[in-house]
């Protein structure tokens, strides 16, 4: 319940980001960990890095037309 009460002081989006950050770095995150991250603002940097990571990483492997025999200019 204490963790959920943090969403009254901080936004629920920030709380969600902090939970993701804590789960990546701490094996058993506690209320004190989440509160400290929120107070220091570390979640903002984590959110920006996560967005950049999602935008820059391609999904799957992409092969060109030459691989499938559709490139007329292949030698």
PDB file of N, CA, C and O in Angstrom:
ATOM      1  N   UNK A   1       0.819  -1.189   0.000  1.00  0.00           N
ATOM      2  CA  UNK A   1       0.000   0.000   0.000  1.00  0.00           C
ATOM      3  C   UNK A   1       0.866   1.257   0.000  1.00  0.00           C
ATOM      4  O   UNK A   1       0.490   2.272  -0.585  1.00  0.00           O
ATOM      5  N   UNK A   2       2.005   1.192   0.643  1.00  0.00           N
ATOM      6  CA  UNK A   2       2.898   2.357   0.687  1.00  0.00           C
ATOM      7  C   UNK A   2       3.399   2.727  -0.696  1.00  0.00           C
ATOM      8  O   UNK A   2       3.518   3.905  -1.032  1.00  0.00           O
ATOM      9  N   UNK A   3       3.690   1.718  -1.490  1.00  0.00           N
ATOM     10  CA  UNK A   3       4.177   1.970  -2.846  1.00  0.00           C
ATOM     11  C   UNK A   3       3.081   2.641  -3.671  1.00  0.00           C
ATOM     12  O   UNK A   3       3.358   3.571  -4.429  1.00  0.00           O
ATOM     13  N   UNK A   4       1.865   2.187  -3.531  1.00  0.00           N
ATOM     14  CA  UNK A   4       0.757   2.780  -4.274  1.00  0.00           C
ATOM     15  C   UNK A   4       0.493   4.216  -3.833  1.00  0.00           C
ATOM     16  O   UNK A   4       0.054   5.038  -4.636  1.00  0.00           O
ATOM     17  N   UNK A   5       0.752   4.520  -2.583  1.00  0.00           N
ATOM     18  CA  UNK A   5       0.559   5.884  -2.090  1.00  0.00           C
ATOM     19  C   UNK A   5       1.584   6.850  -2.696  1.00  0.00           C
ATOM     20  O   UNK A   5       1.358   8.060  -2.719  1.00  0.00           O
ATOM     21  N   UNK A   6       2.689   6.327  -3.175  1.00  0.00           N
ATOM     22  CA  UNK A   6       3.676   7.179  -3.838  1.00  0.00           C
ATOM     23  C   UNK A   6       3.093   7.824  -5.093  1.00  0.00           C
ATOM     24  O   UNK A   6       3.544   8.892  -5.505  1.00  0.00           O
ATOM     25  N   UNK A   7       2.103   7.189  -5.698  1.00  0.00           N
ATOM     26  CA  UNK A   7       1.503   7.743  -6.916  1.00  0.00           C
ATOM     27  C   UNK A   7       0.692   9.007  -6.630  1.00  0.00           C
ATOM     28  O   UNK A   7       0.347   9.736  -7.560  1.00  0.00           O
ATOM     29  N   UNK A   8       0.381   9.280  -5.358  1.00  0.00           N
ATOM     30  CA  UNK A   8      -0.313  10.526  -5.018  1.00  0.00           C
ATOM     31  C   UNK A   8       0.651  11.703  -5.054  1.00  0.00           C
ATOM     32  O   UNK A   8       0.281  12.807  -5.454  1.00  0.00           O
ATOM     33  N   UNK A   9       1.897  11.461  -4.631  1.00  0.00           N
ATOM     34  CA  UNK A   9       2.895  12.528  -4.641  1.00  0.00           C
ATOM     35  C   UNK A   9       3.562  12.636  -6.015  1.00  0.00           C
ATOM     36  O   UNK A   9       3.825  13.737  -6.498  1.00  0.00           O
ATOM     37  N   UNK A  10       3.829  11.507  -6.628  1.00  0.00           N
ATOM     38  CA  UNK A  10       4.445  11.439  -7.946  1.00  0.00           C
ATOM     39  C   UNK A  10       3.413  10.860  -8.909  1.00  0.00           C
ATOM     40  O   UNK A  10       2.453  10.229  -8.466  1.00  0.00           O
ATOM     41  N   UNK A  11       3.584  11.054 -10.183  1.00  0.00           N
ATOM     42  CA  UNK A  11       2.610  10.537 -11.150  1.00  0.00           C
ATOM     43  C   UNK A  11       2.716   9.015 -11.248  1.00  0.00           C
ATOM     44  O   UNK A  11       3.744   8.429 -10.906  1.00  0.00           O
ATOM     45  N   UNK A  12       1.663   8.400 -11.711  1.00  0.00           N
ATOM     46  CA  UNK A  12       1.660   6.942 -11.856  1.00  0.00           C
ATOM     47  C   UNK A  12       2.627   6.502 -12.953  1.00  0.00           C
ATOM     48  O   UNK A  12       3.164   5.396 -12.897  1.00  0.00           O
ATOM     49  N   UNK A  13       2.855   7.368 -13.963  1.00  0.00           N
ATOM     50  CA  UNK A  13       3.824   7.045 -15.010  1.00  0.00           C
ATOM     51  C   UNK A  13       5.236   6.976 -14.433  1.00  0.00           C
ATOM     52  O   UNK A  13       6.011   6.077 -14.759  1.00  0.00           O
ATOM     53  N   UNK A  14       5.554   7.941 -13.572  1.00  0.00           N
ATOM     54  CA  UNK A  14       6.878   7.932 -12.936  1.00  0.00           C
ATOM     55  C   UNK A  14       7.032   6.718 -12.037  1.00  0.00           C
ATOM     56  O   UNK A  14       8.092   6.094 -12.009  1.00  0.00           O
ATOM     57  N   UNK A  15       5.991   6.383 -11.310  1.00  0.00           N
ATOM     58  CA  UNK A  15       6.052   5.230 -10.422  1.00  0.00           C
ATOM     59  C   UNK A  15       6.259   3.948 -11.221  1.00  0.00           C
ATOM     60  O   UNK A  15       7.011   3.067 -10.804  1.00  0.00           O
ATOM     61  N   UNK A  16       5.601   3.847 -12.352  1.00  0.00           N
ATOM     62  CA  UNK A  16       5.767   2.684 -13.222  1.00  0.00           C
ATOM     63  C   UNK A  16       7.208   2.599 -13.734  1.00  0.00           C
ATOM     64  O   UNK A  16       7.796   1.518 -13.761  1.00  0.00           O
ATOM     65  N   UNK A  17       7.772   3.733 -14.137  1.00  0.00           N
ATOM     66  CA  UNK A  17       9.156   3.761 -14.615  1.00  0.00           C
ATOM     67  C   UNK A  17      10.128   3.381 -13.513  1.00  0.00           C
ATOM     68  O   UNK A  17      11.099   2.663 -13.752  1.00  0.00           O
ATOM     69  N   UNK A  18       9.870   3.859 -12.315  1.00  0.00           N
ATOM     70  CA  UNK A  18      10.746   3.547 -11.182  1.00  0.00           C
ATOM     71  C   UNK A  18      10.702   2.057 -10.861  1.00  0.00           C
ATOM     72  O   UNK A  18      11.729   1.456 -10.545  1.00  0.00           O
ATOM     73  N   UNK A  19       9.533   1.470 -10.940  1.00  0.00           N
ATOM     74  CA  UNK A  19       9.421   0.033 -10.680  1.00  0.00           C
ATOM     75  C   UNK A  19      10.222  -0.764 -11.712  1.00  0.00           C
ATOM     76  O   UNK A  19      10.887  -1.738 -11.360  1.00  0.00           O
ATOM     77  N   UNK A  20      10.163  -0.359 -12.971  1.00  0.00           N
ATOM     78  CA  UNK A  20      10.950  -1.027 -14.004  1.00  0.00           C
ATOM     79  C   UNK A  20      12.438  -0.883 -13.771  1.00  0.00           C
ATOM     80  O   UNK A  20      13.201  -1.836 -13.930  1.00  0.00           O
ATOM     81  N   UNK A  21      12.845   0.319 -13.391  1.00  0.00           N
ATOM     82  CA  UNK A  21      14.257   0.574 -13.098  1.00  0.00           C
ATOM     83  C   UNK A  21      14.718  -0.253 -11.917  1.00  0.00           C
ATOM     84  O   UNK A  21      15.787  -0.861 -11.964  1.00  0.00           O
ATOM     85  N   UNK A  22      13.929  -0.284 -10.863  1.00  0.00           N
ATOM     86  CA  UNK A  22      14.299  -1.029  -9.660  1.00  0.00           C
ATOM     87  C   UNK A  22      14.392  -2.522  -9.938  1.00  0.00           C
ATOM     88  O   UNK A  22      15.288  -3.190  -9.422  1.00  0.00           O
ATOM     89  N   UNK A  23      13.490  -3.049 -10.739  1.00  0.00           N
ATOM     90  CA  UNK A  23      13.523  -4.475 -11.043  1.00  0.00           C
ATOM     91  C   UNK A  23      14.746  -4.861 -11.866  1.00  0.00           C
ATOM     92  O   UNK A  23      15.217  -5.995 -11.781  1.00  0.00           O
ATOM     93  N   UNK A  24      15.265  -3.925 -12.663  1.00  0.00           N
ATOM     94  CA  UNK A  24      16.466  -4.220 -13.452  1.00  0.00           C
ATOM     95  C   UNK A  24      17.724  -4.217 -12.600  1.00  0.00           C
ATOM     96  O   UNK A  24      18.671  -4.945 -12.900  1.00  0.00           O
ATOM     97  N   UNK A  25      17.754  -3.408 -11.540  1.00  0.00           N
ATOM     98  CA  UNK A  25      18.999  -3.219 -10.789  1.00  0.00           C
ATOM     99  C   UNK A  25      19.004  -3.826  -9.395  1.00  0.00           C
ATOM    100  O   UNK A  25      20.077  -4.054  -8.836  1.00  0.00           O
ATOM    101  N   UNK A  26      17.848  -4.092  -8.821  1.00  0.00           N
ATOM    102  CA  UNK A  26      17.777  -4.621  -7.461  1.00  0.00           C
ATOM    103  C   UNK A  26      16.977  -5.919  -7.512  1.00  0.00           C
ATOM    104  O   UNK A  26      15.891  -5.963  -8.091  1.00  0.00           O
ATOM    105  N   UNK A  27      17.511  -6.964  -6.912  1.00  0.00           N
ATOM    106  CA  UNK A  27      16.814  -8.249  -6.982  1.00  0.00           C
ATOM    107  C   UNK A  27      15.500  -8.233  -6.202  1.00  0.00           C
ATOM    108  O   UNK A  27      14.523  -8.845  -6.633  1.00  0.00           O
ATOM    109  N   UNK A  28      15.462  -7.544  -5.066  1.00  0.00           N
ATOM    110  CA  UNK A  28      14.236  -7.441  -4.276  1.00  0.00           C
ATOM    111  C   UNK A  28      14.027  -5.965  -3.926  1.00  0.00           C
ATOM    112  O   UNK A  28      14.452  -5.516  -2.861  1.00  0.00           O
ATOM    113  N   UNK A  29      13.374  -5.207  -4.816  1.00  0.00           N
ATOM    114  CA  UNK A  29      13.182  -3.787  -4.537  1.00  0.00           C
ATOM    115  C   UNK A  29      12.220  -3.552  -3.375  1.00  0.00           C
ATOM    116  O   UNK A  29      11.235  -4.271  -3.209  1.00  0.00           O
ATOM    117  N   UNK A  30      12.521  -2.545  -2.587  1.00  0.00           N
ATOM    118  CA  UNK A  30      11.699  -2.192  -1.433  1.00  0.00           C
ATOM    119  C   UNK A  30      11.195  -0.769  -1.589  1.00  0.00           C
ATOM    120  O   UNK A  30      11.623  -0.027  -2.473  1.00  0.00           O
ATOM    121  N   UNK A  31      10.286  -0.412  -0.718  1.00  0.00           N
ATOM    122  CA  UNK A  31       9.701   0.926  -0.713  1.00  0.00           C
ATOM    123  C   UNK A  31      10.792   1.993  -0.628  1.00  0.00           C
ATOM    124  O   UNK A  31      10.732   3.002  -1.330  1.00  0.00           O
ATOM    125  N   UNK A  32      11.775   1.773   0.220  1.00  0.00           N
ATOM    126  CA  UNK A  32      12.846   2.765   0.396  1.00  0.00           C
ATOM    127  C   UNK A  32      13.635   2.973  -0.899  1.00  0.00           C
ATOM    128  O   UNK A  32      14.058   4.089  -1.198  1.00  0.00           O
ATOM    129  N   UNK A  33      13.832   1.892  -1.667  1.00  0.00           N
ATOM    130  CA  UNK A  33      14.538   2.015  -2.948  1.00  0.00           C
ATOM    131  C   UNK A  33      13.727   2.887  -3.905  1.00  0.00           C
ATOM    132  O   UNK A  33      14.262   3.802  -4.530  1.00  0.00           O
ATOM    133  N   UNK A  34      12.432   2.592  -4.012  1.00  0.00           N
ATOM    134  CA  UNK A  34      11.573   3.324  -4.937  1.00  0.00           C
ATOM    135  C   UNK A  34      11.481   4.796  -4.558  1.00  0.00           C
ATOM    136  O   UNK A  34      11.540   5.674  -5.418  1.00  0.00           O
ATOM    137  N   UNK A  35      11.338   5.055  -3.272  1.00  0.00           N
ATOM    138  CA  UNK A  35      11.214   6.437  -2.798  1.00  0.00           C
ATOM    139  C   UNK A  35      12.492   7.219  -3.069  1.00  0.00           C
ATOM    140  O   UNK A  35      12.431   8.382  -3.468  1.00  0.00           O
ATOM    141  N   UNK A  36      13.640   6.599  -2.857  1.00  0.00           N
ATOM    142  CA  UNK A  36      14.916   7.271  -3.090  1.00  0.00           C
ATOM    143  C   UNK A  36      15.116   7.584  -4.570  1.00  0.00           C
ATOM    144  O   UNK A  36      15.616   8.656  -4.912  1.00  0.00           O
ATOM    145  N   UNK A  37      14.734   6.667  -5.443  1.00  0.00           N
ATOM    146  CA  UNK A  37      14.869   6.894  -6.886  1.00  0.00           C
ATOM    147  C   UNK A  37      13.956   8.028  -7.326  1.00  0.00           C
ATOM    148  O   UNK A  37      14.360   8.881  -8.117  1.00  0.00           O
ATOM    149  N   UNK A  38      12.740   8.042  -6.824  1.00  0.00           N
ATOM    150  CA  UNK A  38      11.804   9.112  -7.171  1.00  0.00           C
ATOM    151  C   UNK A  38      12.289  10.464  -6.661  1.00  0.00           C
ATOM    152  O   UNK A  38      12.201  11.466  -7.371  1.00  0.00           O
ATOM    153  N   UNK A  39      12.799  10.494  -5.438  1.00  0.00           N
ATOM    154  CA  UNK A  39      13.258  11.751  -4.851  1.00  0.00           C
ATOM    155  C   UNK A  39      14.455  12.329  -5.595  1.00  0.00           C
ATOM    156  O   UNK A  39      14.587  13.547  -5.712  1.00  0.00           O
ATOM    157  N   UNK A  40      15.325  11.460  -6.097  1.00  0.00           N
ATOM    158  CA  UNK A  40      16.521  11.933  -6.794  1.00  0.00           C
ATOM    159  C   UNK A  40      16.274  12.212  -8.274  1.00  0.00           C
ATOM    160  O   UNK A  40      17.098  12.860  -8.919  1.00  0.00           O
ATOM    161  N   UNK A  41      15.154  11.734  -8.825  1.00  0.00           N
ATOM    162  CA  UNK A  41      14.832  11.980 -10.225  1.00  0.00           C
ATOM    163  C   UNK A  41      15.534  11.067 -11.201  1.00  0.00           C
ATOM    164  O   UNK A  41      15.612  11.380 -12.389  1.00  0.00           O
ATOM    165  N   UNK A  42      16.043   9.950 -10.732  1.00  0.00           N
ATOM    166  CA  UNK A  42      16.743   9.022 -11.614  1.00  0.00           C
ATOM    167  C   UNK A  42      15.817   8.384 -12.635  1.00  0.00           C
ATOM    168  O   UNK A  42      16.277   7.888 -13.664  1.00  0.00           O
ATOM    169  N   UNK A  43      14.535   8.390 -12.368  1.00  0.00           N
ATOM    170  CA  UNK A  43      13.585   7.774 -13.283  1.00  0.00           C
ATOM    171  C   UNK A  43      13.468   8.532 -14.595  1.00  0.00           C
ATOM    172  O   UNK A  43      13.160   7.930 -15.623  1.00  0.00           O
ATOM    173  N   UNK A  44      13.706   9.834 -14.586  1.00  0.00           N
ATOM    174  CA  UNK A  44      13.616  10.629 -15.811  1.00  0.00           C
ATOM    175  C   UNK A  44      14.683  10.191 -16.811  1.00  0.00           C
ATOM    176  O   UNK A  44      14.397  10.019 -17.996  1.00  0.00           O
ATOM    177  N   UNK A  45      15.894  10.014 -16.337  1.00  0.00           N
ATOM    178  CA  UNK A  45      16.991   9.571 -17.210  1.00  0.00           C
ATOM    179  C   UNK A  45      16.723   8.151 -17.717  1.00  0.00           C
ATOM    180  O   UNK A  45      16.998   7.848 -18.878  1.00  0.00           O
ATOM    181  N   UNK A  46      16.200   7.299 -16.875  1.00  0.00           N
ATOM    182  CA  UNK A  46      15.876   5.922 -17.259  1.00  0.00           C
ATOM    183  C   UNK A  46      14.818   5.912 -18.355  1.00  0.00           C
ATOM    184  O   UNK A  46      14.934   5.150 -19.315  1.00  0.00           O
ATOM    185  N   UNK A  47      13.788   6.747 -18.224  1.00  0.00           N
ATOM    186  CA  UNK A  47      12.719   6.803 -19.210  1.00  0.00           C
ATOM    187  C   UNK A  47      13.239   7.260 -20.569  1.00  0.00           C
ATOM    188  O   UNK A  47      12.860   6.706 -21.601  1.00  0.00           O
ATOM    189  N   UNK A  48      14.111   8.273 -20.568  1.00  0.00           N
ATOM    190  CA  UNK A  48      14.682   8.773 -21.820  1.00  0.00           C
ATOM    191  C   UNK A  48      15.525   7.691 -22.482  1.00  0.00           C
ATOM    192  O   UNK A  48      15.414   7.466 -23.687  1.00  0.00           O
ATOM    193  N   UNK A  49      16.362   7.025 -21.705  1.00  0.00           N
ATOM    194  CA  UNK A  49      17.211   5.965 -22.256  1.00  0.00           C
ATOM    195  C   UNK A  49      16.378   4.808 -22.788  1.00  0.00           C
ATOM    196  O   UNK A  49      16.717   4.224 -23.817  1.00  0.00           O
ATOM    197  N   UNK A  50      15.301   4.472 -22.104  1.00  0.00           N
ATOM    198  CA  UNK A  50      14.445   3.375 -22.534  1.00  0.00           C
ATOM    199  C   UNK A  50      13.747   3.706 -23.849  1.00  0.00           C
ATOM    200  O   UNK A  50      13.613   2.840 -24.713  1.00  0.00           O
ATOM    201  N   UNK A  51      13.297   4.969 -24.010  1.00  0.00           N
ATOM    202  CA  UNK A  51      12.666   5.385 -25.263  1.00  0.00           C
ATOM    203  C   UNK A  51      13.648   5.324 -26.414  1.00  0.00           C
ATOM    204  O   UNK A  51      13.307   4.852 -27.499  1.00  0.00           O
ATOM    205  N   UNK A  52      14.879   5.802 -26.186  1.00  0.00           N
ATOM    206  CA  UNK A  52      15.896   5.762 -27.233  1.00  0.00           C
ATOM    207  C   UNK A  52      16.236   4.333 -27.611  1.00  0.00           C
ATOM    208  O   UNK A  52      16.446   4.032 -28.786  1.00  0.00           O
ATOM    209  N   UNK A  53      16.289   3.464 -26.638  1.00  0.00           N
ATOM    210  CA  UNK A  53      16.601   2.061 -26.888  1.00  0.00           C
ATOM    211  C   UNK A  53      15.505   1.415 -27.725  1.00  0.00           C
ATOM    212  O   UNK A  53      15.799   0.647 -28.642  1.00  0.00           O
ATOM    213  N   UNK A  54      14.256   1.713 -27.424  1.00  0.00           N
ATOM    214  CA  UNK A  54      13.137   1.131 -28.173  1.00  0.00           C
ATOM    215  C   UNK A  54      13.063   1.678 -29.589  1.00  0.00           C
ATOM    216  O   UNK A  54      12.702   0.945 -30.510  1.00  0.00           O
ATOM    217  N   UNK A  55      13.396   2.944 -29.782  1.00  0.00           N
ATOM    218  CA  UNK A  55      13.333   3.546 -31.106  1.00  0.00           C
ATOM    219  C   UNK A  55      14.481   3.106 -31.997  1.00  0.00           C
ATOM    220  O   UNK A  55      14.295   2.951 -33.204  1.00  0.00           O
ATOM    221  N   UNK A  56      15.654   2.902 -31.435  1.00  0.00           N
ATOM    222  CA  UNK A  56      16.827   2.614 -32.240  1.00  0.00           C
ATOM    223  C   UNK A  56      17.025   1.132 -32.529  1.00  0.00           C
ATOM    224  O   UNK A  56      17.740   0.785 -33.468  1.00  0.00           O
ATOM    225  N   UNK A  57      16.418   0.260 -31.756  1.00  0.00           N
ATOM    226  CA  UNK A  57      16.644  -1.160 -31.979  1.00  0.00           C
ATOM    227  C   UNK A  57      15.633  -1.705 -32.980  1.00  0.00           C
ATOM    228  O   UNK A  57      14.425  -1.599 -32.768  1.00  0.00           O
ATOM    229  N   UNK A  58      16.130  -2.290 -34.075  1.00  0.00           N
ATOM    230  CA  UNK A  58      15.210  -2.840 -35.071  1.00  0.00           C
ATOM    231  C   UNK A  58      14.542  -4.107 -34.542  1.00  0.00           C
ATOM    232  O   UNK A  58      15.086  -4.806 -33.686  1.00  0.00           O
ATOM    233  N   UNK A  59      13.387  -4.378 -35.056  1.00  0.00           N
ATOM    234  CA  UNK A  59      12.665  -5.571 -34.653  1.00  0.00           C
ATOM    235  C   UNK A  59      12.907  -6.641 -35.712  1.00  0.00           C
ATOM    236  O   UNK A  59      12.512  -6.480 -36.867  1.00  0.00           O
ATOM    237  N   UNK A  60      13.541  -7.707 -35.323  1.00  0.00           N
ATOM    238  CA  UNK A  60      13.802  -8.812 -36.230  1.00  0.00           C
ATOM    239  C   UNK A  60      14.976  -8.537 -37.160  1.00  0.00           C
ATOM    240  O   UNK A  60      15.655  -7.516 -37.054  1.00  0.00           O
ATOM    241  N   UNK A  61      15.191  -9.458 -38.054  1.00  0.00           N
ATOM    242  CA  UNK A  61      16.243  -9.330 -39.035  1.00  0.00           C
ATOM    243  C   UNK A  61      15.615  -8.962 -40.366  1.00  0.00           C
ATOM    244  O   UNK A  61      14.638  -9.579 -40.788  1.00  0.00           O
ATOM    245  N   UNK A  62      16.170  -7.965 -41.023  1.00  0.00           N
ATOM    246  CA  UNK A  62      15.629  -7.503 -42.294  1.00  0.00           C
ATOM    247  C   UNK A  62      16.628  -7.845 -43.389  1.00  0.00           C
ATOM    248  O   UNK A  62      17.802  -7.481 -43.324  1.00  0.00           O
ATOM    249  N   UNK A  63      16.127  -8.560 -44.403  1.00  0.00           N
ATOM    250  CA  UNK A  63      16.982  -8.916 -45.531  1.00  0.00           C
ATOM    251  C   UNK A  63      16.530  -8.115 -46.737  1.00  0.00           C
ATOM    252  O   UNK A  63      15.344  -7.827 -46.901  1.00  0.00           O
ATOM    253  N   UNK A  64      17.458  -7.771 -47.550  1.00  0.00           N
ATOM    254  CA  UNK A  64      17.153  -6.990 -48.741  1.00  0.00           C
ATOM    255  C   UNK A  64      16.524  -7.817 -49.838  1.00  0.00           C
ATOM    256  O   UNK A  64      16.381  -9.034 -49.717  1.00  0.00           O
ATOM    257  N   UNK A  65      16.149  -7.136 -50.920  1.00  0.00           N
ATOM    258  CA  UNK A  65      15.502  -7.798 -52.055  1.00  0.00           C
ATOM    259  C   UNK A  65      16.433  -8.806 -52.721  1.00  0.00           C
ATOM    260  O   UNK A  65      15.974  -9.808 -53.270  1.00  0.00           O
ATOM    261  N   UNK A  66      17.750  -8.543 -52.675  1.00  0.00           N
ATOM    262  CA  UNK A  66      18.704  -9.450 -53.304  1.00  0.00           C
ATOM    263  C   UNK A  66      18.661 -10.839 -52.660  1.00  0.00           C
ATOM    264  O   UNK A  66      18.877 -11.841 -53.341  1.00  0.00           O
ATOM    265  N   UNK A  67      18.396 -10.904 -51.412  1.00  0.00           N
ATOM    266  CA  UNK A  67      18.341 -12.187 -50.706  1.00  0.00           C
ATOM    267  C   UNK A  67      17.210 -13.059 -51.251  1.00  0.00           C
ATOM    268  O   UNK A  67      17.359 -14.274 -51.375  1.00  0.00           O
ATOM    269  N   UNK A  68      16.099 -12.439 -51.570  1.00  0.00           N
ATOM    270  CA  UNK A  68      14.932 -13.173 -52.040  1.00  0.00           C
ATOM    271  C   UNK A  68      14.865 -13.269 -53.573  1.00  0.00           C
ATOM    272  O   UNK A  68      13.894 -13.795 -54.117  1.00  0.00           O
ATOM    273  N   UNK A  69      15.879 -12.771 -54.258  1.00  0.00           N
ATOM    274  CA  UNK A  69      15.916 -12.860 -55.706  1.00  0.00           C
ATOM    275  C   UNK A  69      15.091 -11.801 -56.407  1.00  0.00           C
ATOM    276  O   UNK A  69      14.773 -11.954 -57.587  1.00  0.00           O
ATOM    277  N   UNK A  70      14.739 -10.738 -55.720  1.00  0.00           N
ATOM    278  CA  UNK A  70      13.924  -9.712 -56.336  1.00  0.00           C
ATOM    279  C   UNK A  70      14.714  -8.510 -56.794  1.00  0.00           C
ATOM    280  O   UNK A  70      14.135  -7.540 -57.283  1.00  0.00           O
ATOM    281  N   UNK A  71      15.991  -8.551 -56.649  1.00  0.00           N
ATOM    282  CA  UNK A  71      16.823  -7.410 -57.055  1.00  0.00           C
ATOM    283  C   UNK A  71      17.313  -7.658 -58.476  1.00  0.00           C
ATOM    284  O   UNK A  71      18.077  -8.594 -58.712  1.00  0.00           O
ATOM    285  N   UNK A  72      16.890  -6.844 -59.407  1.00  0.00           N
ATOM    286  CA  UNK A  72      17.258  -7.019 -60.824  1.00  0.00           C
ATOM    287  C   UNK A  72      18.697  -6.606 -61.088  1.00  0.00           C
ATOM    288  O   UNK A  72      19.252  -6.955 -62.130  1.00  0.00           O
ATOM    289  N   UNK A  73      19.309  -5.876 -60.175  1.00  0.00           N
ATOM    290  CA  UNK A  73      20.654  -5.362 -60.392  1.00  0.00           C
ATOM    291  C   UNK A  73      21.725  -6.265 -59.772  1.00  0.00           C
ATOM    292  O   UNK A  73      22.907  -5.922 -59.790  1.00  0.00           O
ATOM    293  N   UNK A  74      21.334  -7.381 -59.241  1.00  0.00           N
ATOM    294  CA  UNK A  74      22.309  -8.282 -58.608  1.00  0.00           C
ATOM    295  C   UNK A  74      23.124  -8.985 -59.688  1.00  0.00           C
ATOM    296  O   UNK A  74      22.603  -9.314 -60.754  1.00  0.00           O
ATOM    297  N   UNK A  75      24.357  -9.203 -59.416  1.00  0.00           N
ATOM    298  CA  UNK A  75      25.241  -9.868 -60.395  1.00  0.00           C
ATOM    299  C   UNK A  75      25.344 -11.324 -60.144  1.00  0.00           C
ATOM    300  O   UNK A  75      26.044 -12.028 -60.871  1.00  0.00           O
TER     301      UNK A  75
END
